[in-house]
Amino acid sequence: MKLSVVVLTMGNRPDELARAVRSALEQEHADVEVVLVGNGVDPVGDRAGAPPFDDERVKTISLPKNVGIPAGRNRGVEASCGDVVLFLDDDGWYRSTRLGTYLRDRFAADPALGVVSFRVRDPEGGRGERRHVPRLRAGDPERSSEATTFLGGACAIRRAAFDAGGGLPEDFFYAHEETDLAWQILNAGYHIVYDASAVMFHPAVLPTRHEMFYRYNARNRVWLARRNLPWPLAFTYLAVWIGMTLLRERKLSALKPWFKGFLEGWRKPAGPRRPISYRTAWRMTRTGRPPII
């Protein structure tokens, strides 16, 4: 079983990128390739002949412009040849050299396993962020469980499940693209796990550092519902998230772009509609996260 590690980069973290690539290539007793995707940049530039980028297991792709996270990762998957695809942020890394064999054995033992979402650890020793545990009861990051979504930059996906789910929705550009894919993977009959034994290290950062966070978050949540949920569930899902946003965000500087994005999600095309079955929605509910929250 071959593993393909897809790393998307904007070319602005050269030292961190080298660390990420090195951590993938150092996996022991595993057949690994690395696919570097430069989002509007040459991912390695003049370092192509220097370690670790000179390794024959490293492929590079230079996209002519920044096409967003989902499209960039899709291009990486298209260029890969692994049975399992790992998405790794360019400022993240694997500390264990046995992660590859661990994942290989997990996927080999369970043909219905579609995705493994990793535990993200803070290299400074912090407990980690709740949003990195993809379930409602996120207080204990050391507890593994079934899940209904996964972390986009800290995961391993069976290639057959990725294809069955239709890949990542490219119009999303940023935010919720992994949940769109996760719901379709579940609908195809696979299951998703959060595995606390599969660890990626990543510095603690806030998603709100991105200028368009609130707008894309709201727009893509509307698209997520329009694309994937039966209409009664879609309307309930969006009503719940309006309420949660009003409770969580009290500042006009956050609410104004959020509602702008929410309206944009209704005005603009969401892409192909493939509503999941009510059977899949019930599976998600039994897993602990019904598709209304």
C-alpha positions as CSV (number, residue, x, y, z in Angstrom):
1,M,0.0,0.0,0.0
2,K,1.6,3.3,-1.2
3,L,1.1,6.5,0.7
4,S,1.1,9.9,-1.0
5,V,1.7,13.0,1.1
6,V,0.3,16.1,-0.5
7,V,1.7,19.4,0.8
8,L,0.2,22.7,-0.4
9,T,2.3,25.8,0.0
10,M,2.3,29.5,-0.8
11,G,6.1,29.5,-0.7
12,N,6.3,31.8,2.3
13,R,7.6,29.2,4.8
14,P,10.7,27.6,3.3
15,D,12.1,26.2,6.5
16,E,8.8,24.8,7.7
17,L,8.2,23.3,4.3
18,A,11.5,21.5,4.4
19,R,10.7,20.2,7.8
20,A,7.3,18.9,6.7
21,V,8.7,17.1,3.6
22,R,11.6,15.6,5.7
23,S,9.1,14.2,8.2
24,A,7.2,12.5,5.4
25,L,10.2,11.0,3.8
26,E,11.6,9.7,7.1
27,Q,8.7,7.3,7.5
28,E,10.2,3.8,8.2
29,H,9.1,0.6,6.3
30,A,6.5,2.5,4.3
31,D,6.3,3.2,0.6
32,V,5.9,7.0,0.6
33,E,5.9,9.8,-2.1
34,V,5.5,13.5,-1.5
35,V,3.6,15.8,-3.9
36,L,4.5,19.5,-3.4
37,V,1.9,21.9,-4.8
38,G,2.8,25.5,-5.2
39,N,-0.3,27.6,-5.0
40,G,0.7,30.4,-7.5
41,V,4.4,29.8,-6.8
42,D,7.2,27.4,-7.6
43,P,7.1,25.3,-4.4
44,V,10.9,24.8,-4.1
45,G,12.5,27.5,-6.3
46,D,16.2,27.4,-6.3
47,R,16.3,24.7,-3.6
48,A,15.3,21.9,-6.1
49,G,18.7,20.4,-5.9
50,A,19.0,20.6,-2.1
51,P,17.8,18.1,0.5
52,P,15.1,17.1,1.1
53,F,13.7,18.4,-2.2
54,D,16.2,16.5,-4.3
55,D,14.8,13.1,-3.2
56,E,13.4,11.2,-6.1
57,R,10.3,10.5,-4.2
58,V,9.3,14.2,-4.3
59,K,7.1,15.5,-7.1
60,T,6.5,19.2,-7.6
61,I,3.6,21.1,-9.2
62,S,3.6,24.9,-9.8
63,L,0.1,26.3,-10.3
64,P,0.0,29.6,-12.2
65,K,-2.1,31.3,-9.5
66,N,-3.5,30.8,-6.1
67,V,-6.5,28.5,-6.8
68,G,-7.4,28.0,-3.1
69,I,-7.0,25.1,-0.7
70,P,-9.4,22.6,-2.2
71,A,-8.4,23.0,-5.8
72,G,-4.7,23.0,-4.9
73,R,-5.1,19.7,-2.9
74,N,-7.1,18.2,-5.8
75,R,-4.3,18.9,-8.2
76,G,-1.9,17.2,-5.8
77,V,-4.2,14.1,-5.5
78,E,-4.4,14.0,-9.3
79,A,-0.6,13.9,-9.6
80,S,-0.3,11.2,-6.9
81,C,-0.3,7.4,-7.2
82,G,-0.9,6.3,-3.7
83,D,-3.6,4.1,-2.3
84,V,-3.9,6.4,0.7
85,V,-3.5,10.2,0.4
86,L,-2.3,12.3,3.4
87,F,-2.8,16.1,3.5
88,L,-0.1,17.9,5.4
89,D,0.0,21.6,6.1
90,D,3.4,23.1,5.1
91,D,4.0,24.3,8.7
92,G,3.0,20.9,10.2
93,W,5.1,17.8,10.6
94,Y,5.1,14.2,11.7
95,R,7.4,13.5,14.7
96,S,6.9,9.7,14.7
97,T,8.7,7.8,11.9
98,R,6.2,4.9,12.4
99,L,3.1,6.9,11.4
100,G,3.2,5.6,7.9
101,T,3.2,1.9,8.9
102,Y,0.5,2.5,11.5
103,L,-1.8,4.1,8.8
104,R,-1.0,1.4,6.3
105,D,-2.0,-1.3,8.7
106,R,-5.2,0.5,9.8
107,F,-6.4,0.9,6.2
108,A,-5.4,-2.6,5.2
109,A,-7.3,-4.1,8.1
110,D,-10.5,-2.2,7.5
111,P,-11.7,-1.9,3.9
112,A,-14.6,0.3,4.9
113,L,-12.3,2.9,6.6
114,G,-12.4,6.0,4.5
115,V,-10.6,8.7,6.5
116,V,-8.3,8.9,9.5
117,S,-8.3,12.4,11.1
118,F,-5.2,13.0,13.1
119,R,-4.6,14.4,16.6
120,V,-3.0,17.9,16.2
121,R,-0.4,18.6,19.0
122,D,1.0,21.9,19.9
123,P,4.8,21.8,19.7
124,E,5.0,24.2,22.7
125,G,3.2,21.7,24.9
126,G,-0.2,23.2,25.0
127,R,-3.3,21.0,25.3
128,G,-4.4,21.8,21.8
129,E,-7.5,23.5,20.3
130,R,-11.0,22.1,20.6
131,R,-11.7,22.7,16.9
132,H,-9.0,20.2,16.1
133,V,-11.1,17.4,17.5
134,P,-13.8,16.8,14.9
135,R,-16.7,15.9,17.1
136,L,-19.1,17.7,19.5
137,R,-17.5,16.3,22.7
138,A,-14.1,17.7,22.0
139,G,-12.8,18.1,25.6
140,D,-10.5,15.1,25.5
141,P,-8.2,15.1,22.4
142,E,-6.6,11.9,23.6
143,R,-9.8,9.9,23.1
144,S,-10.2,8.3,19.7
145,S,-13.7,7.9,18.2
146,E,-15.9,7.6,15.1
147,A,-16.4,11.0,13.5
148,T,-18.4,12.7,10.7
149,T,-15.8,15.0,9.4
150,F,-12.0,15.4,9.5
151,L,-9.2,18.0,9.6
152,G,-8.2,19.1,6.1
153,G,-4.5,19.5,6.8
154,A,-4.1,16.5,9.2
155,C,-5.6,13.4,7.7
156,A,-5.2,10.3,5.7
157,I,-7.8,9.4,3.1
158,R,-8.3,6.2,1.1
159,R,-8.0,7.2,-2.5
160,A,-11.0,5.1,-3.5
161,A,-13.1,7.0,-0.8
162,F,-11.7,10.3,-2.1
163,D,-12.8,9.5,-5.6
164,A,-16.2,8.2,-4.4
165,G,-16.8,11.4,-2.6
166,G,-16.0,13.5,-5.7
167,G,-12.9,15.2,-4.3
168,L,-12.8,18.6,-2.6
169,P,-15.3,21.3,-3.8
170,E,-13.0,23.8,-5.6
171,D,-15.4,26.8,-5.5
172,F,-15.2,26.8,-1.7
173,F,-11.6,28.2,-1.9
174,Y,-11.2,28.0,1.9
175,A,-13.3,26.6,4.8
176,H,-15.6,23.6,5.1
177,E,-14.3,21.8,2.0
178,E,-13.3,18.8,4.0
179,T,-16.8,18.5,5.6
180,D,-18.4,18.5,2.1
181,L,-16.1,15.6,1.1
182,A,-16.6,13.8,4.4
183,W,-20.4,13.8,4.1
184,Q,-20.1,12.3,0.6
185,I,-17.6,9.7,1.7
186,L,-20.0,8.7,4.5
187,N,-22.8,8.5,1.9
188,A,-20.7,6.2,-0.2
189,G,-20.6,3.7,2.7
190,Y,-17.2,4.4,4.3
191,H,-16.6,5.5,7.9
192,I,-14.4,8.2,9.4
193,V,-12.4,8.0,12.6
194,Y,-10.6,10.5,14.8
195,D,-7.4,8.6,15.9
196,A,-5.5,10.1,18.8
197,S,-2.6,7.8,18.1
198,A,-2.0,9.4,14.7
199,V,-0.3,12.6,15.5
200,M,0.7,15.7,13.5
201,F,2.5,18.6,15.2
202,H,1.4,22.1,14.2
203,P,1.8,25.6,15.9
204,A,-1.2,27.0,17.6
205,V,-2.8,29.6,15.3
206,L,-6.3,31.1,15.1
207,P,-8.3,30.6,11.9
208,T,-9.5,34.2,12.2
209,R,-6.0,35.4,11.1
210,H,-7.3,34.9,7.6
211,E,-8.8,38.1,6.2
212,M,-11.9,36.4,4.6
213,F,-12.5,33.9,7.4
214,Y,-16.0,35.1,8.4
215,R,-17.3,35.6,4.9
216,Y,-16.0,32.3,3.5
217,N,-17.1,30.5,6.7
218,A,-20.7,31.6,6.3
219,R,-20.9,31.4,2.5
220,N,-19.5,27.9,2.4
221,R,-21.8,26.7,5.2
222,V,-24.7,27.7,3.0
223,W,-23.2,25.9,0.0
224,L,-22.5,22.8,2.2
225,A,-26.2,22.6,3.1
226,R,-27.4,23.3,-0.4
227,R,-25.1,20.7,-2.0
228,N,-25.4,17.9,0.5
229,L,-28.5,17.9,2.7
230,P,-32.1,17.1,2.1
231,W,-34.0,20.4,2.2
232,P,-35.6,19.9,5.7
233,L,-32.2,19.2,7.2
234,A,-30.6,22.0,5.2
235,F,-32.9,24.7,6.5
236,T,-32.6,23.3,10.1
237,Y,-28.8,23.2,9.8
238,L,-28.6,26.8,8.6
239,A,-31.1,28.1,11.3
240,V,-29.0,26.4,14.0
241,W,-25.8,28.0,12.7
242,I,-27.4,31.5,12.6
243,G,-28.3,31.1,16.2
244,M,-24.9,29.8,17.2
245,T,-23.2,32.6,15.4
246,L,-25.3,35.3,17.1
247,L,-24.5,33.7,20.5
248,R,-20.7,33.3,19.8
249,E,-19.9,36.5,17.9
250,R,-21.0,39.8,19.5
251,K,-18.8,42.1,17.5
252,L,-20.2,43.9,14.4
253,S,-16.8,43.5,12.8
254,A,-17.4,39.7,12.8
255,L,-21.2,39.6,12.2
256,K,-21.2,41.9,9.2
257,P,-18.9,39.8,7.0
258,W,-20.5,36.6,8.3
259,F,-24.0,37.7,7.1
260,K,-22.6,39.1,3.9
261,G,-21.2,35.6,3.2
262,F,-24.4,33.9,4.3
263,L,-26.4,36.0,1.7
264,E,-23.7,35.3,-0.9
265,G,-24.1,31.6,-0.3
266,W,-27.8,31.9,-1.5
267,R,-27.1,34.3,-4.4
268,K,-24.3,32.3,-6.0
269,P,-24.4,28.8,-7.4
270,A,-23.4,26.1,-4.9
271,G,-22.4,23.5,-7.5
272,P,-23.9,20.1,-8.1
273,R,-26.5,19.0,-5.6
274,R,-26.0,15.5,-4.2
275,P,-28.1,15.2,-1.0
276,I,-27.0,12.5,1.3
277,S,-29.6,9.8,2.2
278,Y,-31.6,10.0,5.4
279,R,-29.9,6.7,6.3
280,T,-26.6,8.4,6.2
281,A,-28.0,11.3,8.3
282,W,-29.1,8.7,10.8
283,R,-25.6,7.1,10.8
284,M,-24.2,10.6,11.5
285,T,-26.6,11.1,14.4
286,R,-25.7,7.8,15.9
287,T,-22.1,8.7,15.6
288,G,-22.7,11.8,17.7
289,R,-23.1,14.6,15.3
290,P,-26.4,14.9,13.4
291,P,-26.1,17.0,10.2
292,I,-27.9,19.9,11.7
293,I,-25.0,21.2,13.8
